[in-house]
Amino acid sequence: MQNSNPQKSALVIASGGAHGAFAMGAVDYLVNVARKEFNVFAGTSTGALIAPLVATGNTDLLLHIYQSVQTTDILSSRPAINALTLQDALNSAEPLYTLINDTFTDARCTEILNDHRVFIATVNLASGNTVVFHTGEHAPTHAYTNGSYNSLAYLPIKDKNTLIQSIKASSAIPIYMPPVQIPSDESACILPASSANGEDCIIHPADWYVDGGVREVAPLRAAIDEGVHEIYAILLEPLALPRANRFTGEDPPRVLSTLGRMIGLFLNEVLENEVANARASEQIRRDFTDYINNLKSTLIAKIGQAEAIEEVFDELASVQPLSGEPYKLYVIRPKEKLPGGGREFVPQQMSYKMELGWQEAMESLKYPMTLLRTGS
């Protein structure tokens, strides 16, 4: 699915578990109807499973998986008391691991590693930092600002094992699923700019990783850092929850229900911050541009000499502090909370969410946001 056009396009898919069916409906429309082609594929959690397989052209396989998979194909329960005191998570993820191992064959992994630019967002459990594993030898060129560490690290995926482990780690919802260990060599150690030695190393060999959604629900920064010109971001939560879609559960709520609700609220806040930051930078740019244009009009009105003033402002335009390279962001997301929970894989609900994703993708392509890549 390589695009000969030098302007790069990215597909970014957020975390959301079973709500990944919505993402697959959107992908179906983008790939099979709108005929969009992508150079960059980025995902978190369920998005980390989808994105690499879209890169290899396995959209039909993904549609089948998300229409047929059931909860028992993803997780197996453990007794709550034992899980909370003796185990590493409330559930065993072995069924999901079997699905991932069976789906990511040697041939598919080889193609992903050699032919596609893929980003998988995780969180390093020791440091708490976002770690984006990527195919290709080089990290994105905009990964650091003024040489300082910005809480986001990039590590290369060099083999099939690292690829599969990073996908499993990206899906590992804390508490509900066990953390995943990803071995790396000493050369992967990443230091803050102020660090003088390896004692403050951010990434250590064989660290443990969890769901990237804890800090990077949708890995937008990876796509922006990569220098793409268009981002198609599929988000799996609505912008706001109507009252009818708010939490309704046991009365009073039990421990695990409350825990699940708190994690959901936290992840949604992380997602909103990511989108809000992108929009805020664009609003600042627009306000600044409006100010400059108003200033120019005022000077022309009061002083005259329109040609000379236009010439001065044309020269200033090239050095504006907010004149970074623009890119388009298409946000595809549900209008209301999707039915069922993110850990409830019910085929009938999945098919319905897929239909919603298809419709929202069709509608969202009409309303791109033109944003600014700061620091470019």
WOURUR-V679920 format. One line per field, one symbol per residue. psi: psi as a letter, one per 20 degrees, with the letter a starting at -180 (. if undefined). A space follows every 50 residues. Layout:
BEGIN
psi->???
END
This chain:
BEGIN
psi->kqpipioqpqppprrjchiihghhgggggggigilqqqhppqqpdhhhhg ghhhhjjlghgggggihhqrgiigqpqqpgggghhirirhqpjhgghggg hhhnrggggggghhiqoppoprpohghjqpoopqrqhqqqhjhqokjqpk jpqppqoirgghgghhggghinpqghqqqppoqrrhiippqqhipiaihk pgpqpkrqqapiihimgomhhggghikrippoooqjqrhqoqhhjrppbq orqrghgggggggggghhggghhghhgghghhhgggggggggghgghggg hhhblggggggghhhhhijpikkrpqqpooooqqhrpqqrrijonogghg hghgggggghgghhiimqpoapoqj.
END
